[in-house]
Amino acid sequence: MPYGVRATAGFGAVLFSLASVAIGVAAGPSAGAATTHGVSMIGVSFSPKSVTLQPGDTVTWTNNSGLTHTVTADDGSFDSGSVAPGQTFSHTFSTAGTVEYHCSFHGAAGGIGMAGTVVVQSTAPRTTAPPVTTPANAPPPGSATPTTAPAAPGVAVTPLPSAVPPTGPAPAATVADAPATAAQPQLARTGSDSVALIALAAVLMVTGAMAFVTGRRRSRFDAPR
């Protein structure tokens, strides 16, 4: 096969490889993906009794006892019905807040008997730097500080000695002298990254296919007749 044809075919293979990598990255899990938390029904209790999670997370209860239980919210927002030994029940929490639940067979609302709690945390608030307050009697920026005291009646005014700048090198600033910088909030990842990667993969695949077809055609024309 002529060198030009081999080079064209190799270029097409490289483009196909890059397209595959882009598609794999776009299909990977995004940051902040939902999590599933497990709660076990042991005897006549839930373990752990309290679960803390983020909005969008799911809790799966597994009956590991020899009794039939239920997972019933105190506010009536969900009810599993009878969960036989070995069976599971799952519920996804999308709203921040505290949800108390119980087993209708071995407990009651209000944390009585076989009961548990799910704490759904809210999104952390954005932090801002505290406002800077300037004293009312402070001189305006850029104005010179007076070096003489106000004159009293009948008293001669003596100029105050001005400060002599030090002749030695200025002391090096320490880390403690540096002003604190408020931490910038991290932006959540959106789906635009995946869309861009998929579009790039499509362009690379089309270009690679064209290069491969061009190489095949050239090989046909260059083949000895």
Secondary structure, 3 states (H helix, E strand, C coil): CCHHHHHHHHHHHHHHHHHHHHHHHHHCCCCCCCCEEEEEEECCEEECCEEEECCCCEEEEEECCCCCECCEECCCCCECCCECCCCEEEEECCCCEEEEEEEEEEEECCCEEEEEEEEECCCCCCCCCCCCCCCCCCCCCCCCCCCCCCCCCCCCCCCCCCCCCCCCCCCCCCHHHCCCCCCCCCCCCCCHHHHHHHHHHHHHHHHHHHHHHHHHHHHHHHCCC
